[in-house]
Amino acid sequence: MKGSRVVLSAGFLLTTLAIGCTSQPSPAAEQQAAPAATSPAAPAADRQAEAGTFPDRDFTRLNLDTLQWRATENNTLGVQTAILEGDPSKPGFYLTINRFPPGVMSRPHTHPDERHCLVLKGTWYTGDTKEWTPEQTVGLKPGGYMRHPSGGPHYDGALEEEVLVAISGYGPTRADVLDGGDLFGRSRPAK
């Protein structure tokens, strides 16, 4: 039950971040830009109507222990992904959770889209260089957030414990490994 609350909280947070990061001006900015003498400011936009998704979409509730996990990027080291919303391979918003087993990280890569990441479980180790140096990564604990800018080289994953990270963005997305090799590698020897 505690895990499902974390997932739902993370989903809400990431959805809120994604909506808040649109290029639409805020109602306050629109009011400041409107000439005061000509007409009153336009009413604030209804974000649900703007998205065109309410009330046509049902509420969704998901529990961490019932998610459908699949191998991420066809790897053989045990990294898995569960898709909570959207389809990362198609245009539009997506929300996924990546599960890294102990001792496995992605290798330096980029994505065409900006991504928003929230750690749900474990310590997620991150690097933002083109060189893969797991021992020089920065650890983020549950509740830690990281933005991956579009095209920014990075790598991340687990050292000593399993890690779960919620990731959102606007697809289509992909991972372009800088050296053209495998996306995932061992950050620690297998136990």
BAROMI-248277 format. One line per field, with one value per atom (N, C-alpha, C): x, y, z; residue in one letter; chain; atom name. Coordinates in nm, 3 decimals. Example, Ala and Ser with C-alpha at 12.3 -4.5 7.8 and 13.67 -1.06 7.14 Angstrom:
<sites>
xx = (1.319/1.230/1.320/1.285/1.367/1.290)
yy = (-0.569/-0.450/-0.330/-0.225/-0.106/0.003)
zz = (0.780/0.780/0.780/0.708/0.714/0.787)
rest = (A/A/A/S/S/S)
kette = (A/A/A/A/A/A)
atom = (N/CA/C/N/CA/C)
</sites>
This chain:
<sites>
xx = (0.082/0.000/0.086/0.194/0.282/0.346/0.388/0.449/0.353/0.223/0.127/0.103/0.107/0.092/0.210/0.329/0.448/0.432/0.389/0.373/0.268/0.154/0.050/0.095/0.166/0.218/0.318/0.404/0.504/0.435/0.335/0.262/0.196/0.133/0.069/0.173/0.285/0.390/0.445/0.476/0.534/0.433/0.305/0.204/0.191/0.192/0.186/0.306/0.425/0.545/0.533/0.484/0.474/0.375/0.261/0.163/0.219/0.289/0.344/0.460/0.520/0.636/0.597/0.468/0.428/0.468/0.467/0.509/0.395/0.280/0.168/0.199/0.168/0.190/0.091/0.132/0.044/-0.065/-0.181/-0.285/-0.233/-0.143/-0.089/-0.007/0.071/0.151/0.061/-0.050/-0.143/-0.207/-0.241/-0.302/-0.205/-0.078/0.020/0.043/0.033/0.059/-0.058/-0.180/-0.297/-0.298/-0.329/-0.339/-0.455/-0.431/-0.532/-0.649/-0.627/-0.732/-0.825/-0.786/-0.866/-0.971/-0.936/-1.033/-0.986/-1.081/-1.039/-0.962/-0.881/-0.801/-0.892/-0.850/-0.925/-0.929/-1.040/-1.047/-0.938/-0.897/-0.795/-0.844/-0.755/-0.789/-0.819/-0.914/-0.946/-0.849/-0.750/-0.644/-0.700/-0.807/-0.863/-0.926/-1.001/-1.062/-0.954/-0.849/-0.738/-0.673/-0.658/-0.598/-0.696/-0.826/-0.925/-0.942/-0.915/-0.916/-1.019/-1.090/-1.183/-1.320/-1.424/-1.441/-1.435/-1.378/-1.379/-1.288/-1.193/-1.101/-1.142/-1.127/-1.157/-1.044/-1.075/-0.971/-0.891/-0.763/-0.677/-0.611/-0.612/-0.542/-0.453/-0.328/-0.232/-0.157/-0.126/-0.044/0.089/0.193/0.328/0.343/0.277/0.293/0.212/0.131/0.053/0.092/0.196/0.239/0.295/0.282/0.339/0.478/0.579/0.718/0.766/0.848/0.910/1.056/1.136/1.278/1.292/1.377/1.402/1.504/1.472/1.566/1.627/1.550/1.593/1.725/1.749/1.874/1.869/1.985/1.994/2.041/2.048/2.099/1.988/1.862/1.752/1.685/1.722/1.653/1.516/1.413/1.276/1.204/1.100/1.017/0.870/0.794/0.649/0.595/0.502/0.442/0.313/0.306/0.186/0.092/0.147/0.065/0.134/0.058/0.111/0.193/0.269/0.357/0.484/0.597/0.719/0.764/0.720/0.761/0.675/0.570/0.476/0.470/0.421/0.408/0.313/0.348/0.262/0.329/0.257/0.306/0.319/0.425/0.439/0.491/0.457/0.505/0.541/0.666/0.713/0.783/0.806/0.893/1.000/1.125/1.236/1.282/1.308/1.358/1.499/1.596/1.735/1.772/1.821/1.869/2.003/2.042/2.171/2.285/2.375/2.494/2.478/2.367/2.344/2.310/2.375/2.351/2.340/2.276/2.284/2.423/2.466/2.594/2.565/2.666/2.640/2.556/2.447/2.352/2.279/2.200/2.115/1.974/1.880/1.743/1.703/1.614/1.571/1.476/1.416/1.319/1.374/1.321/1.354/1.277/1.344/1.282/1.284/1.182/1.170/1.169/1.260/1.282/1.265/1.194/1.171/1.203/1.292/1.333/1.223/1.182/1.078/1.133/1.241/1.297/1.446/1.522/1.666/1.740/1.870/1.952/1.989/1.945/1.969/2.095/2.193/2.321/2.323/2.363/2.354/2.486/2.515/2.631/2.591/2.655/2.619/2.741/2.820/2.937/2.931/3.021/3.030/3.111/3.188/3.267/3.189/3.192/3.118/3.206/3.179/3.256/3.157/3.102/3.004/3.050/3.180/3.230/3.226/3.198/3.194/3.052/2.951/2.813/2.760/2.648/2.580/2.456/2.440/2.325/2.206/2.088/1.962/1.875/1.825/1.741/1.594/1.503/1.361/1.311/1.239/1.191/1.283/1.406/1.499/1.452/1.475/1.430/1.549/1.546/1.648/1.582/1.617/1.573/1.687/1.655/1.751/1.716/1.802/1.772/1.781/1.705/1.708/1.852/1.901/2.035/2.148/2.118/2.221/2.279/2.410/2.469/2.461/2.424/2.410/2.410/2.418/2.404/2.353/2.291/2.231/2.194/2.169/2.125/2.157/2.181/2.195/2.338/2.377/2.505/2.479/2.436/2.425/2.284/2.180/2.043/1.954/1.837/1.739/1.692/1.668/1.625/1.503/1.404/1.287/1.283/1.269/1.266/1.148/1.063/0.955/1.013/0.980/1.033/0.918/0.910/0.808/0.873/0.804/0.850/0.745/0.782/0.695/0.765/0.703/0.761/0.735/0.792/0.861/1.001/1.043/1.175/1.256/1.382/1.473/1.600/1.686/1.816/1.924/2.004/2.115/2.245/2.301/2.424/2.540/2.620/2.725/2.828/2.866/2.966/2.903/2.771/2.701/2.692/2.742/2.738/2.607/2.611/2.493/2.454/2.322/2.274/2.308/2.308/2.330/2.459/2.519/2.641/2.643/2.737/2.750/2.830/2.766/2.836/2.911/2.870/2.932/2.930/3.025/3.022/2.895/2.842/2.722/2.751/2.653/2.669/2.621)
yy = (-0.119/0.000/0.125/0.125/0.241/0.267/0.162/0.176/0.235/0.194/0.247/0.395/0.440/0.582/0.661/0.603/0.669/0.684/0.575/0.580/0.683/0.681/0.777/0.919/0.941/1.074/1.118/1.028/1.060/1.091/1.013/1.037/1.173/1.208/1.339/1.450/1.434/1.535/1.553/1.442/1.452/1.508/1.470/1.526/1.675/1.716/1.859/1.932/1.872/1.934/1.947/1.841/1.844/1.950/1.961/2.062/2.201/2.216/2.346/2.388/2.295/2.326/2.354/2.371/2.403/2.544/2.576/2.709/2.810/2.773/2.865/2.971/3.097/3.200/3.181/3.218/3.206/3.312/3.290/3.393/3.527/3.526/3.651/3.722/3.645/3.705/3.762/3.692/3.743/3.872/3.880/4.000/4.117/4.093/4.200/4.248/4.158/4.194/4.268/4.250/4.313/4.462/4.547/4.690/4.717/4.795/4.821/4.902/4.994/5.085/5.027/4.921/4.875/4.772/4.670/4.568/4.495/4.436/4.359/4.235/4.184/4.065/3.946/3.860/3.739/3.650/3.576/3.486/3.379/3.329/3.224/3.102/3.041/2.924/2.806/2.725/2.601/2.495/2.456/2.364/2.228/2.181/2.052/2.062/2.170/2.187/2.208/2.281/2.306/2.174/2.082/1.952/1.863/1.893/1.815/1.675/1.655/1.519/1.495/1.595/1.575/1.622/1.550/1.429/1.300/1.302/1.184/1.071/1.100/0.997/0.951/0.820/0.764/0.792/0.784/0.788/0.658/0.666/0.548/0.531/0.409/0.376/0.256/0.268/0.160/0.133/0.008/-0.031/-0.083/-0.046/-0.084/-0.235/-0.312/-0.457/-0.523/-0.448/-0.507/-0.450/-0.368/-0.312/-0.422/-0.402/-0.496/-0.445/-0.520/-0.483/-0.554/-0.484/-0.545/-0.503/-0.579/-0.545/-0.410/-0.324/-0.192/-0.205/-0.150/-0.147/-0.285/-0.391/-0.528/-0.565/-0.517/-0.547/-0.685/-0.735/-0.867/-0.856/-0.733/-0.713/-0.690/-0.703/-0.698/-0.563/-0.460/-0.331/-0.346/-0.299/-0.313/-0.179/-0.171/-0.051/-0.089/-0.008/-0.019/0.114/0.107/0.228/0.257/0.375/0.414/0.496/0.575/0.664/0.687/0.688/0.719/0.607/0.642/0.548/0.625/0.595/0.670/0.670/0.573/0.564/0.649/0.712/0.790/0.934/1.025/1.164/1.176/1.262/1.288/1.258/1.291/1.273/1.125/1.091/0.955/0.963/0.859/0.844/0.697/0.672/0.535/0.523/0.400/0.373/0.276/0.311/0.220/0.153/0.023/-0.055/-0.102/-0.056/-0.095/-0.197/-0.316/-0.409/-0.360/-0.408/-0.366/-0.390/-0.292/-0.307/-0.285/-0.224/-0.200/-0.054/0.006/0.145/0.155/0.262/0.295/0.350/0.342/0.400/0.536/0.620/0.755/0.755/0.832/0.840/0.974/0.999/1.119/1.077/1.172/1.154/1.277/1.263/1.381/1.471/1.419/1.497/1.528/1.635/1.666/1.568/1.520/1.423/1.474/1.435/1.471/1.342/1.330/1.204/1.224/1.133/1.137/0.999/0.996/0.869/0.821/0.696/0.636/0.543/0.471/0.370/0.358/0.343/0.324/0.455/0.443/0.560/0.547/0.644/0.648/0.730/0.668/0.734/0.789/0.918/0.987/1.056/1.055/1.126/1.205/1.318/1.403/1.437/1.334/1.350/1.247/1.261/1.165/1.042/1.051/0.938/0.862/0.730/0.646/0.617/0.688/0.671/0.654/0.532/0.509/0.551/0.544/0.581/0.732/0.811/0.957/1.012/0.928/0.972/1.042/1.109/1.177/1.095/1.061/0.981/1.067/1.024/1.089/0.987/1.024/0.935/0.952/0.865/0.878/1.021/1.071/1.209/1.303/1.256/1.338/1.352/1.470/1.502/1.541/1.504/1.545/1.568/1.679/1.705/1.668/1.595/1.565/1.655/1.752/1.837/1.759/1.798/1.736/1.737/1.621/1.611/1.611/1.618/1.622/1.484/1.465/1.334/1.302/1.178/1.136/0.984/0.936/0.793/0.784/0.673/0.660/0.516/0.489/0.356/0.323/0.194/0.142/0.097/0.112/0.058/-0.062/-0.039/-0.148/-0.202/-0.129/-0.170/-0.149/-0.213/-0.192/-0.047/0.010/0.149/0.157/0.237/0.266/0.416/0.456/0.597/0.621/0.719/0.761/0.862/0.844/0.930/0.976/1.108/1.160/1.248/1.261/1.346/1.346/1.403/1.406/1.332/1.222/1.140/1.196/1.127/1.001/1.019/0.919/0.924/0.802/0.808/0.695/0.726/0.626/0.646/0.627/0.729/0.722/0.709/0.587/0.559/0.627/0.703/0.784/0.703/0.586/0.507/0.400/0.399/0.304/0.163/0.141/0.008/-0.017/-0.111/-0.145/-0.028/-0.012/0.096/0.071/-0.055/-0.085/-0.163/-0.137/-0.208/-0.231/-0.310/-0.339/-0.229/-0.166/-0.066/-0.132/-0.254/-0.336/-0.480/-0.561/-0.703/-0.770/-0.865/-0.939/-1.020/-1.025/-1.101/-1.242)
zz = (0.000/0.000/0.000/0.082/0.088/-0.048/-0.118/-0.250/-0.351/-0.345/-0.441/-0.418/-0.292/-0.265/-0.321/-0.310/-0.366/-0.516/-0.584/-0.729/-0.768/-0.699/-0.732/-0.705/-0.594/-0.564/-0.669/-0.710/-0.813/-0.944/-0.980/-1.104/-1.103/-0.991/-0.980/-0.991/-0.921/-0.924/-1.064/-1.131/-1.264/-1.365/-1.352/-1.440/-1.418/-1.292/-1.260/-1.318/-1.305/-1.362/-1.513/-1.578/-1.723/-1.769/-1.702/-1.738/-1.711/-1.600/-1.565/-1.652/-1.725/-1.809/-1.953/-1.981/-2.117/-2.151/-2.279/-2.322/-2.316/-2.264/-2.251/-2.147/-2.175/-2.073/-1.958/-1.840/-1.725/-1.733/-1.666/-1.667/-1.616/-1.516/-1.465/-1.572/-1.649/-1.755/-1.864/-1.894/-1.995/-1.947/-1.818/-1.765/-1.770/-1.740/-1.744/-1.886/-1.983/-2.121/-2.185/-2.131/-2.189/-2.158/-2.258/-2.231/-2.136/-2.032/-1.929/-1.981/-2.074/-2.117/-2.221/-2.293/-2.404/-2.366/-2.288/-2.251/-2.127/-2.055/-1.938/-1.982/-1.892/-1.922/-1.949/-2.037/-2.069/-1.946/-1.927/-1.812/-1.822/-1.707/-1.702/-1.780/-1.853/-1.933/-1.842/-1.881/-1.809/-1.857/-1.772/-1.814/-1.858/-1.796/-1.836/-1.975/-2.000/-2.131/-2.237/-2.200/-2.292/-2.334/-2.240/-2.272/-2.346/-2.339/-2.410/-2.356/-2.228/-2.176/-2.067/-2.023/-1.914/-1.959/-1.938/-1.858/-1.938/-2.059/-2.144/-2.096/-2.009/-1.961/-1.822/-1.799/-1.668/-1.571/-1.442/-1.341/-1.350/-1.319/-1.322/-1.187/-1.136/-1.012/-1.040/-1.007/-1.029/-0.901/-0.877/-0.762/-0.811/-0.742/-0.780/-0.797/-0.710/-0.716/-0.828/-0.900/-1.010/-1.146/-1.152/-1.280/-1.370/-1.500/-1.597/-1.636/-1.596/-1.622/-1.747/-1.826/-1.944/-1.950/-2.020/-2.034/-2.102/-2.047/-2.103/-2.214/-2.331/-2.444/-2.472/-2.450/-2.480/-2.414/-2.294/-2.225/-2.161/-2.123/-2.060/-1.914/-1.860/-1.725/-1.621/-1.663/-1.567/-1.549/-1.624/-1.613/-1.676/-1.604/-1.650/-1.649/-1.732/-1.739/-1.728/-1.655/-1.651/-1.704/-1.798/-1.854/-1.779/-1.718/-1.645/-1.732/-1.823/-1.905/-2.038/-2.146/-2.278/-2.337/-2.441/-2.509/-2.545/-2.480/-2.507/-2.653/-2.731/-2.871/-2.963/-2.909/-2.991/-2.941/-3.024/-2.980/-2.860/-2.766/-2.653/-2.520/-2.413/-2.277/-2.243/-2.169/-2.116/-1.973/-1.896/-1.759/-1.740/-1.705/-1.686/-1.551/-1.510/-1.396/-1.445/-1.420/-1.451/-1.322/-1.332/-1.219/-1.254/-1.174/-1.193/-1.086/-1.125/-1.023/-0.966/-0.850/-0.792/-0.891/-0.900/-0.981/-1.130/-1.173/-1.316/-1.340/-1.439/-1.477/-1.629/-1.672/-1.814/-1.840/-1.964/-2.005/-2.068/-2.089/-2.140/-2.268/-2.260/-2.370/-2.365/-2.467/-2.473/-2.513/-2.497/-2.542/-2.622/-2.720/-2.796/-2.719/-2.613/-2.535/-2.397/-2.338/-2.198/-2.110/-2.004/-1.914/-1.772/-1.697/-1.557/-1.477/-1.381/-1.309/-1.159/-1.094/-0.951/-0.893/-0.796/-0.734/-0.640/-0.656/-0.573/-0.467/-0.501/-0.409/-0.433/-0.325/-0.336/-0.360/-0.379/-0.414/-0.560/-0.640/-0.784/-0.807/-0.868/-0.892/-1.035/-1.048/-1.174/-1.211/-1.338/-1.390/-1.512/-1.535/-1.650/-1.735/-1.762/-1.848/-1.960/-2.055/-2.166/-2.127/-2.019/-1.971/-1.865/-1.872/-1.778/-1.658/-1.549/-1.425/-1.308/-1.291/-1.186/-1.047/-1.020/-0.887/-0.863/-0.965/-0.950/-0.966/-0.950/-0.966/-0.841/-0.857/-0.747/-0.713/-0.586/-0.543/-0.507/-0.553/-0.519/-0.447/-0.331/-0.250/-0.288/-0.235/-0.266/-0.241/-0.339/-0.337/-0.412/-0.446/-0.523/-0.667/-0.725/-0.860/-0.947/-1.074/-1.170/-1.305/-1.370/-1.506/-1.599/-1.705/-1.811/-1.929/-1.960/-2.076/-2.206/-2.304/-2.435/-2.489/-2.529/-2.586/-2.485/-2.354/-2.252/-2.224/-2.238/-2.210/-2.061/-2.030/-1.890/-1.881/-1.759/-1.729/-1.586/-1.551/-1.418/-1.389/-1.261/-1.224/-1.080/-1.056/-0.920/-0.892/-0.767/-0.723/-0.633/-0.509/-0.410/-0.389/-0.434/-0.405/-0.526/-0.527/-0.633/-0.628/-0.747/-0.758/-0.850/-0.809/-0.892/-0.916/-1.044/-1.082/-1.176/-1.144/-1.233/-1.332/-1.460/-1.566/-1.655/-1.677/-1.768/-1.874/-1.985/-2.094/-2.204/-2.318/-2.434/-2.547/-2.592/-2.696/-2.834/-2.934/-2.920/-2.862/-2.785/-2.725/-2.763/-2.733/-2.755/-2.676/-2.661/-2.597/-2.703/-2.724/-2.819/-2.741/-2.740/-2.665/-2.738/-2.663/-2.724/-2.802/-2.751/-2.823/-2.912/-2.922/-3.007/-2.949/-2.828/-2.766/-2.693/-2.600/-2.520/-2.431/-2.410/-2.324/-2.178/-2.133/-1.992/-1.970/-1.855/-1.817/-1.666/-1.621/-1.477/-1.409/-1.309/-1.228/-1.112/-1.080/-0.976/-1.026/-0.984/-1.024/-0.975/-1.052/-1.014/-0.889/-0.799/-0.674/-0.691)
rest = (M/M/M/K/K/K/G/G/G/S/S/S/R/R/R/V/V/V/V/V/V/L/L/L/S/S/S/A/A/A/G/G/G/F/F/F/L/L/L/L/L/L/T/T/T/T/T/T/L/L/L/A/A/A/I/I/I/G/G/G/C/C/C/T/T/T/S/S/S/Q/Q/Q/P/P/P/S/S/S/P/P/P/A/A/A/A/A/A/E/E/E/Q/Q/Q/Q/Q/Q/A/A/A/A/A/A/P/P/P/A/A/A/A/A/A/T/T/T/S/S/S/P/P/P/A/A/A/A/A/A/P/P/P/A/A/A/A/A/A/D/D/D/R/R/R/Q/Q/Q/A/A/A/E/E/E/A/A/A/G/G/G/T/T/T/F/F/F/P/P/P/D/D/D/R/R/R/D/D/D/F/F/F/T/T/T/R/R/R/L/L/L/N/N/N/L/L/L/D/D/D/T/T/T/L/L/L/Q/Q/Q/W/W/W/R/R/R/A/A/A/T/T/T/E/E/E/N/N/N/N/N/N/T/T/T/L/L/L/G/G/G/V/V/V/Q/Q/Q/T/T/T/A/A/A/I/I/I/L/L/L/E/E/E/G/G/G/D/D/D/P/P/P/S/S/S/K/K/K/P/P/P/G/G/G/F/F/F/Y/Y/Y/L/L/L/T/T/T/I/I/I/N/N/N/R/R/R/F/F/F/P/P/P/P/P/P/G/G/G/V/V/V/M/M/M/S/S/S/R/R/R/P/P/P/H/H/H/T/T/T/H/H/H/P/P/P/D/D/D/E/E/E/R/R/R/H/H/H/C/C/C/L/L/L/V/V/V/L/L/L/K/K/K/G/G/G/T/T/T/W/W/W/Y/Y/Y/T/T/T/G/G/G/D/D/D/T/T/T/K/K/K/E/E/E/W/W/W/T/T/T/P/P/P/E/E/E/Q/Q/Q/T/T/T/V/V/V/G/G/G/L/L/L/K/K/K/P/P/P/G/G/G/G/G/G/Y/Y/Y/M/M/M/R/R/R/H/H/H/P/P/P/S/S/S/G/G/G/G/G/G/P/P/P/H/H/H/Y/Y/Y/D/D/D/G/G/G/A/A/A/L/L/L/E/E/E/E/E/E/E/E/E/V/V/V/L/L/L/V/V/V/A/A/A/I/I/I/S/S/S/G/G/G/Y/Y/Y/G/G/G/P/P/P/T/T/T/R/R/R/A/A/A/D/D/D/V/V/V/L/L/L/D/D/D/G/G/G/G/G/G/D/D/D/L/L/L/F/F/F/G/G/G/R/R/R/S/S/S/R/R/R/P/P/P/A/A/A/K/K/K)
kette = (A/A/A/A/A/A/A/A/A/A/A/A/A/A/A/A/A/A/A/A/A/A/A/A/A/A/A/A/A/A/A/A/A/A/A/A/A/A/A/A/A/A/A/A/A/A/A/A/A/A/A/A/A/A/A/A/A/A/A/A/A/A/A/A/A/A/A/A/A/A/A/A/A/A/A/A/A/A/A/A/A/A/A/A/A/A/A/A/A/A/A/A/A/A/A/A/A/A/A/A/A/A/A/A/A/A/A/A/A/A/A/A/A/A/A/A/A/A/A/A/A/A/A/A/A/A/A/A/A/A/A/A/A/A/A/A/A/A/A/A/A/A/A/A/A/A/A/A/A/A/A/A/A/A/A/A/A/A/A/A/A/A/A/A/A/A/A/A/A/A/A/A/A/A/A/A/A/A/A/A/A/A/A/A/A/A/A/A/A/A/A/A/A/A/A/A/A/A/A/A/A/A/A/A/A/A/A/A/A/A/A/A/A/A/A/A/A/A/A/A/A/A/A/A/A/A/A/A/A/A/A/A/A/A/A/A/A/A/A/A/A/A/A/A/A/A/A/A/A/A/A/A/A/A/A/A/A/A/A/A/A/A/A/A/A/A/A/A/A/A/A/A/A/A/A/A/A/A/A/A/A/A/A/A/A/A/A/A/A/A/A/A/A/A/A/A/A/A/A/A/A/A/A/A/A/A/A/A/A/A/A/A/A/A/A/A/A/A/A/A/A/A/A/A/A/A/A/A/A/A/A/A/A/A/A/A/A/A/A/A/A/A/A/A/A/A/A/A/A/A/A/A/A/A/A/A/A/A/A/A/A/A/A/A/A/A/A/A/A/A/A/A/A/A/A/A/A/A/A/A/A/A/A/A/A/A/A/A/A/A/A/A/A/A/A/A/A/A/A/A/A/A/A/A/A/A/A/A/A/A/A/A/A/A/A/A/A/A/A/A/A/A/A/A/A/A/A/A/A/A/A/A/A/A/A/A/A/A/A/A/A/A/A/A/A/A/A/A/A/A/A/A/A/A/A/A/A/A/A/A/A/A/A/A/A/A/A/A/A/A/A/A/A/A/A/A/A/A/A/A/A/A/A/A/A/A/A/A/A/A/A/A/A/A/A/A/A/A/A/A/A/A/A/A/A/A/A/A/A/A/A/A/A/A/A/A/A/A/A/A/A/A/A/A/A/A/A/A/A/A/A/A/A/A/A/A/A/A/A/A/A/A/A/A/A/A/A/A/A/A/A/A/A/A/A/A/A/A/A/A/A/A/A/A/A/A/A/A/A/A/A/A/A)
atom = (N/CA/C/N/CA/C/N/CA/C/N/CA/C/N/CA/C/N/CA/C/N/CA/C/N/CA/C/N/CA/C/N/CA/C/N/CA/C/N/CA/C/N/CA/C/N/CA/C/N/CA/C/N/CA/C/N/CA/C/N/CA/C/N/CA/C/N/CA/C/N/CA/C/N/CA/C/N/CA/C/N/CA/C/N/CA/C/N/CA/C/N/CA/C/N/CA/C/N/CA/C/N/CA/C/N/CA/C/N/CA/C/N/CA/C/N/CA/C/N/CA/C/N/CA/C/N/CA/C/N/CA/C/N/CA/C/N/CA/C/N/CA/C/N/CA/C/N/CA/C/N/CA/C/N/CA/C/N/CA/C/N/CA/C/N/CA/C/N/CA/C/N/CA/C/N/CA/C/N/CA/C/N/CA/C/N/CA/C/N/CA/C/N/CA/C/N/CA/C/N/CA/C/N/CA/C/N/CA/C/N/CA/C/N/CA/C/N/CA/C/N/CA/C/N/CA/C/N/CA/C/N/CA/C/N/CA/C/N/CA/C/N/CA/C/N/CA/C/N/CA/C/N/CA/C/N/CA/C/N/CA/C/N/CA/C/N/CA/C/N/CA/C/N/CA/C/N/CA/C/N/CA/C/N/CA/C/N/CA/C/N/CA/C/N/CA/C/N/CA/C/N/CA/C/N/CA/C/N/CA/C/N/CA/C/N/CA/C/N/CA/C/N/CA/C/N/CA/C/N/CA/C/N/CA/C/N/CA/C/N/CA/C/N/CA/C/N/CA/C/N/CA/C/N/CA/C/N/CA/C/N/CA/C/N/CA/C/N/CA/C/N/CA/C/N/CA/C/N/CA/C/N/CA/C/N/CA/C/N/CA/C/N/CA/C/N/CA/C/N/CA/C/N/CA/C/N/CA/C/N/CA/C/N/CA/C/N/CA/C/N/CA/C/N/CA/C/N/CA/C/N/CA/C/N/CA/C/N/CA/C/N/CA/C/N/CA/C/N/CA/C/N/CA/C/N/CA/C/N/CA/C/N/CA/C/N/CA/C/N/CA/C/N/CA/C/N/CA/C/N/CA/C/N/CA/C/N/CA/C/N/CA/C/N/CA/C/N/CA/C/N/CA/C/N/CA/C/N/CA/C/N/CA/C/N/CA/C/N/CA/C/N/CA/C/N/CA/C/N/CA/C/N/CA/C/N/CA/C/N/CA/C/N/CA/C/N/CA/C/N/CA/C/N/CA/C/N/CA/C/N/CA/C/N/CA/C/N/CA/C/N/CA/C/N/CA/C/N/CA/C/N/CA/C/N/CA/C/N/CA/C/N/CA/C/N/CA/C/N/CA/C/N/CA/C/N/CA/C/N/CA/C/N/CA/C/N/CA/C/N/CA/C/N/CA/C/N/CA/C/N/CA/C/N/CA/C/N/CA/C/N/CA/C/N/CA/C/N/CA/C/N/CA/C/N/CA/C/N/CA/C/N/CA/C/N/CA/C)
</sites>
